[in-house]
């Protein structure tokens, strides 16, 4: 039962135009966390029109134009990330703690004159952790049956991917006989792995697909664990202008360094002692850039009301994906003498790629971002901020290195993603001139349309079939701050929570795993203005 000899030209996958990206990769690399200085976080990030904090360099670049002195600051944070998953009466919890450098930067303020139209020209630089991918999600239990009592199994998805070959007038059995299962441009890795592991039979069909292995066996007991690590580091370079202390303009050029790693373990066990285990690994690395433009206007000279406007170009990423996969299966079958025998099979991508990962390059263009903000101060003690931000995630685009669009992937982006609205409000109250209290709230709508799923292209190399449809997200923040003649210190706490529906694989009958995601963070900032 050894088919490895048909994989001699496995490495041709690299040149066969294989695809991997899905809507879930796009959203991960587009979303950003509420992060920065403790003051910025404590006010809920609602400082686009208030300005005067280095973290506004990444939201409204004109906020740096408010500065009238130099500033140097650094922030450290401690995060606790929690995930609670519920499936089939079972509950699984995962907690991860970490320290990190949240931001570090400086502003150089240059006074032009007191009576000139142009009062200040300021320059700024800031680093901050724009996104953390750290998360672990688990599920375990007896997989539910369909309403008609049929078995649900991941092997149906393997078989379905193979079954789509029929649209091209060929059968995976015929392709295998010709020795090119893994290098055929119409065959994805998931289908090839299932075929090599004897996890479906192309001779029979059920539920509209080639029948999966699990269809002939008792209800499977499933285990899934998805672990994600990495993040996006953002480096912003700013120039801003103050005109008559009423109009502030700014521009920020942002550079991004992205690293993302995911391991996905999935298994199905049957009461017949038959089983299979799938272990996949993926890493994405790359860099990107964007440009942000902003303005703050004080329309009435005698009023403290400020109106902020900002627009961010897409982030243009150049990325490299590397992946590998290992599948082990054990099933009963007939030997050449017609006797039943237990066969164990291992399919390892390393065996066919000279002990290397599959890797290739691609490009991502995230959506434009639009920001409208309001700021108002009451005397010298109270500052209020509010913001609305919008990104149309369905306008994200994926490209091959040559510049051609990934047509199938981009069509699924349009079909399954939607615009995301983010609201931020915040307040700062100075109890005394040196001591301030802060509070804020954020709300972000969901990026996924109802019914979104992980649609692996026919020729996808991805075998991590899991996905999670995240719902709306809320952030709650509190903070305190001290201001001396030169030195200042701030402390902030934020708590964020959102729910998501997790699926180990795509099957219309699979029950969701209900997941609650939480994130607690404490940020401490030290700075000096001079």
Buried (B, 14 or more C-beta within 10 A) or exposed (E): EEBBEBBEEBBBBBEBEBBBBBBBBBBBBBBBBBBBBBBBBBBBBBBBBBBBBBBBBBBBBBBBBBBBBBBBBBBBBBBBBBBBBBBBEEEBEBEBEEEBEBBBBBBBBEEEEEEEEEBBBBBBBBBBBBBBBBBBBBBBBBBBEEEEEBBBBBBBBBBBBBBBBEEEEBBBBEBBEEBBBBBBBBBBBBBBBBBBBBBBBBEEBBBEBBBBBBBBBEBBBBBBBBBBBBBBBBBBBBBBBBBEBBBBBBBBBBBBBBBBBBBBBBBBBBEEEBBBBBBBBBBBBBEBBBBBBBBBBBEEEEEEEBBBBBBBBBBBBBBEBBBBBBBBBBBEEEEEEEEEEEBEBEBBBEEBBEEEBBBBEBBBBBBBBBBBBBBBBEEEEEBBBBBBBBBBBBBBBBBBEEEEBBEBBBEBBBEBBBEBBBBBBBBBBBEEEEEBBBBBBBEBBBBBBEEBBBBBBBBBBBBBBBBBBBBEBEBBBBBBBEBEEEEBBBBBBBBBBBBBBBBBBBBEBBBBBBBBBBBBBBBBBBBBBE
